[in-house]
């Protein structure tokens, strides 16, 4: 299990080799390595050397789970049988009447048309293999510890991995993966709940992670299997008496608690009905007093209430005094405060006095916001809290702010960050790849999907070589938690737009091929008792020549089941130079694969910019548009809005972050060969080292 997590997260593999060497025959090892090349992977030299020290029995025990894991990672663990087995040429050359009659026949019978499988020429594409390195238990535990220490929210996959490790490790090894502090409180609540769930937690072990009443609420929510971000209400479980005492004991140690509890007043009242604080009123006196105020709606003046009142009456000096008491709130309200007064220089001075107390993620976002504040923007984009990857875009109508004030705020943030980073260990000569400007800093991953390579939304990844991009999807119907899904029809679509986001055409089950350029769909499959797949081929040069630029890849649940209620559903893409060669699904050519499991019926995994030849990582979910059929035609408005928002999105990037670190604790150099520390797309610290970045660089 640990090796499965290690392989998926870091492309590393632990091998407990004995001291003897060359026990595994070379031919045996060569055959095994050749087999994994088909999946797009190979072994590093240190891993080859370690594996040679294993016996046949030891290697076979490790090798088969490795193959199984790699197959799942790229999507090769299932069978792909498209409607047209000679795709793409078969669909491009087939008569319109034949395509139409086949679709009608399949809709009525759910049987695929009968075609003989034709031999396909061998794969002619050259594949760059991904290297699996030799890992160690110490490195694996350090990776999990970094993940727990992340300064932002982590994904459901991250949480699953952390809980699996907590369950597997011996109690005496827990201190290796548990840091002394968990800075992001959502993560603290989840980790503490996982420890309690597996009987490895107590007040001494978890008490250090709880400082506020909301921290304790997150623990109760996580323990109840709810949304630890608190974006949605949770139905609390019935806690045992000792568990109630633990929660009340943690709450009693926090100070102050009443104002914090009032932020989530209704939830605390419901939780209080389960905790019964009055039973322990002599033991937990402050808890009893706070619940009494909440339950009986007694008056209580709050900080947030005072701030809102000051904004309402435009009491700028009072606002400055109030906000300086809570620097994080000052940072979040800074734009609003600057718009409220002509005396912006005093606001800047006041913020400068407390900026060193603002968290690094907030400072980076404030710096980026004011650096771009006066740039013309059509939309403002928001990613609300929650476990579903939704985004909201609204017209940008904010009043202008004085240019000098914006410039001064950027300088204040930069100085505070450099001072903070300067106390960290020195980097020596540091090389920062300018391509990192296309990759966003990871702040919030709570709704990120499991993927072969996970990135931050809005990041831009260069396309690999090849003129054809092939999207693929696979899904299955069956039973989930004892409930049958019924028939499941998932539709893969691609929508083409020009430079100005004017609609050109779509490729979907309603339009299997284009008459203007080389774009083709493998055929609509409407039922998947054994699993089903769909493919789309898009030939980039002919689309660009026709005037196309953006392509929005979408997945629609035609039969209206949310993806979270399916046994399995995923989408991915390959870059192909010779799309007619090899099998339709060639694992070694997979660029990325994303598991689709959100509580939604429409997913937008990526957007392509064909002119820039970049893949824009979106991993978004749309709500169902109010049309009778859930298909690409019924969701044009939402897709254009999200497309414009994501292609124009400018968040703090990794180049800026790493350059700040280089200025603070190193010497910037122009070439990687000169550097002791490398930040780049392929080497050193890369955009894919998300847990490392969140723990050690967003400090």
Buried (B, 14 or more C-beta within 10 A) or exposed (E): EBBBBBBBBBBBBBBEBEEEEEBBEEEBBEEBBEEBEBBBBBBBEEBBBBBBBBEEEBBEEBBEEBBEBBBBBBBBBBEBBBBBBBBBBBBBEBEEEEBEEBBEEBEEEBEBBEEEEEEEEEBEBEBEBBEBBBBEBEBBBBBBBBBBBBBBBBBBBBBEBBBBBBEEBEEEEBEBBBBEEBBBBBBBBBBBBBBBBBEBBEEEBBBBBBBBBBBBBBBBBBBBEBBBBBEEEBEBEEBEEEBBBBBBBBBBBBEEBBBBBBBBEEBBEBBBEBBBBEBBBEEBEBBBBBBBBBBEEEEEEEBEEBBEEBBEEEBBEBBBEBBBEBBBBBBBBBBEBBEBBEEBEEBBEBBBEBBBEBBBBBBBBBBBBBBEBEEEBEBEBEBEBBBBBBBEBEEEEEEEBBEEBBBBBBBBBBEBBBEBBEEBEEBEBBBBBEBBBBBBBBBBBBBBBBBBBBBBBBBBBEBBEBBBBBBBBBBBBBEBEEEEBEBBBBBBBBBBBEEEBEEBBBBBBBBBBBEBBBBBBBBBBBBBEEBBBBBBBBBBEBBBEBBBBBBBBBBBBBBEBBBBBBBBBBBBBBBBBBBBBBEBBBBBBBBBBBBBBBEBBBBBBBBBBBEBBBBBBBBBBBEBBEEEBBBBBBBBEBBBBBBBBBBBBBBBBBBBBBBBBBBBBBBBBEEBEEBBBBBBBEEBBBBBBBBBBBBBBBB
